[in-house]
Amino acid sequence: MFGRVVAIAFVGACVGACVLPTAADPLREVQYAVVATADGIPHRTLVRVDFVGGSANSAMRVAVDENDGASEVPQPSVAIEHSGRVAIGDTEGLTDAEEAICYFMALESEDLTGVDRGDTWERSGPVPGGHQTTHFQVTNVGADGYVELALSRHITRHDGSIAVWNGEMIYDAHAVVPTSIALRGRITTADGNEHDMTLAIKLAADTFDHR
């Protein structure tokens, strides 16, 4: 059975070696059903996120397990800062879906309970192997705490490739996790080849009952 485990630490700042979590007895577990389509070919996976630690300054530690029924791959280690900066400790990298989940879960550091329709902001910073800028625009705010956002994201890699993503996200401001992420991307490789991709990420289960 496939088991890609991405050990992730959410920290205010990660300097030097980060202490990676274990997935034993998680405080909370969420599961995302993912359909990643590249050049019209879909690939389905299930991503499980285990919250296994935290601190007084709202830092979180989680472990991510991705299962697609295929074969095992090495386990990368990842640190995520509240700013959304994603740093990995090996050369395996992350899938586009894993990187999106990691990046947008870092929004827990922002108070999205106070946003209004039309609010906009940007986040820029390094990502594994490159740099990204993401633009957020609030398109709707529900009384139940669900915030709908339009997204545009531009990622430039050190290898010369460029990824441009556009889409939408629904974020649960009370549960502080995305409930759905839909992205449409155009990937341009260093040699000029272009590939169309889509990501459909939906929350399938959550052990945290806040409603």
C-alpha positions in Angstrom: 0.0 0.0 0.0 1.2 3.5 -0.9 2.4 5.6 2.1 4.0 9.0 1.4 4.4 10.6 4.8 5.3 14.3 4.9 6.4 15.3 8.4 5.5 19.0 8.8 6.2 21.5 11.5 4.2 24.8 11.6 6.4 27.3 13.4 6.7 31.0 13.8 10.3 30.7 12.6 12.3 27.6 12.0 16.0 28.1 12.5 18.5 25.2 12.2 17.1 21.7 12.7 13.3 21.5 13.3 11.9 18.8 15.6 9.7 16.7 13.5 6.4 15.3 14.8 5.3 11.7 15.1 1.8 10.7 14.0 1.1 8.7 17.2 -2.1 9.7 19.0 -2.8 12.8 17.0 -4.8 15.7 18.6 -6.8 16.1 15.4 -7.0 14.4 12.0 -8.3 15.8 8.8 -8.5 14.0 5.4 -8.5 15.6 1.9 -9.7 13.8 -1.2 -7.4 15.0 -4.1 -7.8 14.7 -7.8 -4.8 16.1 -9.7 -5.1 16.2 -13.5 -2.1 16.7 -15.7 -2.7 17.1 -19.5 -6.1 15.6 -19.1 -5.0 12.5 -17.1 -6.5 12.4 -13.5 -4.6 11.0 -10.5 -6.6 10.4 -7.3 -5.1 10.4 -3.8 -6.2 10.7 -0.2 -4.1 13.1 2.0 -4.4 12.6 5.8 -3.2 15.4 8.0 -2.6 14.6 11.7 -2.2 17.4 14.2 0.3 16.1 16.7 1.5 19.1 18.7 1.3 22.9 19.3 2.5 25.7 21.5 1.3 28.8 23.3 2.2 31.0 20.3 -0.2 29.0 18.0 2.6 27.0 16.3 1.3 23.6 15.0 3.1 20.4 14.2 1.4 17.9 11.8 2.2 14.8 9.9 0.8 14.2 6.4 0.2 10.8 4.9 -0.7 10.5 1.2 -2.2 7.3 -0.1 -2.9 6.5 -3.8 -2.6 2.7 -3.7 0.7 2.6 -5.6 4.2 2.1 -4.1 6.1 3.7 -1.2 8.3 6.7 -1.7 10.8 8.4 0.7 9.6 10.6 3.5 10.4 14.3 3.1 10.6 16.6 6.1 8.9 19.9 5.8 8.8 23.1 7.9 6.0 25.7 7.4 6.1 29.1 8.9 3.0 31.2 9.7 4.0 33.4 6.7 3.4 30.4 4.4 7.1 29.8 3.8 7.6 26.1 3.0 11.0 24.5 3.5 11.9 20.9 2.9 14.8 19.0 4.4 15.5 16.7 1.5 15.6 16.6 -2.3 12.4 14.6 -2.9 10.2 17.7 -3.0 6.5 17.8 -2.7 3.6 17.1 -5.1 1.6 20.1 -6.3 -1.3 19.0 -4.1 0.9 18.6 -1.0 2.5 22.0 -1.5 -1.0 23.6 -1.9 -2.3 22.0 1.3 0.8 23.0 3.2 0.7 26.6 2.0 -3.0 27.3 2.5 -3.1 25.6 6.0 -0.6 28.3 7.1 -3.5 30.8 6.8 -4.4 29.6 10.4 -2.0 32.5 11.5 -4.4 35.1 10.0 -7.8 36.0 11.6 -10.1 35.3 8.7 -13.1 35.7 11.0 -12.7 39.5 10.5 -12.6 39.7 6.7 -15.2 41.2 4.4 -16.2 40.7 0.8 -13.7 42.6 -1.5 -10.8 42.4 0.9 -7.5 41.6 -0.8 -3.9 40.9 0.2 -0.8 39.2 -1.0 1.8 36.8 0.4 5.2 36.4 -1.2 8.2 34.3 -0.2 10.3 31.3 -0.8 9.0 27.9 -1.7 11.1 24.7 -2.2 13.3 25.4 -5.2 12.0 28.9 -5.9 9.8 31.8 -5.0 6.0 32.5 -5.0 3.5 35.3 -4.9 -0.1 34.5 -4.0 -3.0 37.0 -4.3 -6.1 36.5 -2.2 -9.5 38.2 -2.7 -12.5 37.5 -0.5 -15.6 36.8 -2.7 -18.1 35.9 0.0 -18.3 35.5 3.8 -20.9 33.3 5.3 -22.5 33.7 8.8 -21.3 30.1 9.5 -17.6 31.2 9.3 -17.0 29.9 5.7 -14.8 32.4 3.7 -14.8 32.1 -0.1 -11.6 33.3 -1.7 -10.4 33.8 -5.3 -6.7 32.9 -5.7 -3.9 33.6 -8.1 -0.5 32.2 -7.6 2.8 32.7 -9.5 5.7 30.3 -8.8 9.2 30.7 -10.3 11.6 27.8 -9.8 15.4 28.0 -9.7 15.4 25.5 -12.6 13.8 28.1 -14.9 10.2 26.6 -14.8 7.2 28.8 -14.1 3.8 27.8 -12.7 0.8 30.1 -12.9 -2.3 29.0 -10.9 -5.8 30.5 -10.6 -8.7 29.2 -8.7 -10.9 29.3 -5.6 -10.8 28.2 -2.0 -13.3 27.8 0.8 -11.8 28.3 4.2 -13.4 27.4 7.5 -12.4 30.3 9.8 -13.7 28.6 12.9 -11.9 25.2 12.2 -8.9 27.1 10.7 -8.5 24.7 7.7 -9.4 24.8 4.0 -12.5 22.8 3.2 -12.0 22.9 -0.6 -9.3 24.2 -3.0 -9.8 24.3 -6.8 -6.8 25.4 -8.9 -6.2 25.5 -12.6 -2.5 25.8 -13.6 -0.2 26.3 -16.6 3.3 24.9 -16.0 6.1 26.1 -18.4 9.3 24.1 -18.2 12.7 25.6 -18.6 12.8 24.4 -22.2 9.5 26.1 -23.0 7.2 23.1 -22.9 3.7 23.9 -21.4 1.5 21.6 -19.4 -2.1 22.2 -18.2 -2.9 21.0 -14.7 -5.9 21.1 -12.3 -6.1 20.4 -8.6 -9.4 19.5 -6.8 -8.9 19.2 -3.1 -11.9 18.6 -0.8 -12.1 18.0 3.0 -13.4 14.5 3.4 -13.2 14.1 7.2 -12.3 16.1 10.3 -12.2 14.8 13.9 -12.5 18.3 15.3 -16.2 19.1 16.0 -16.6 22.8 16.6 -20.1 23.3 15.3 
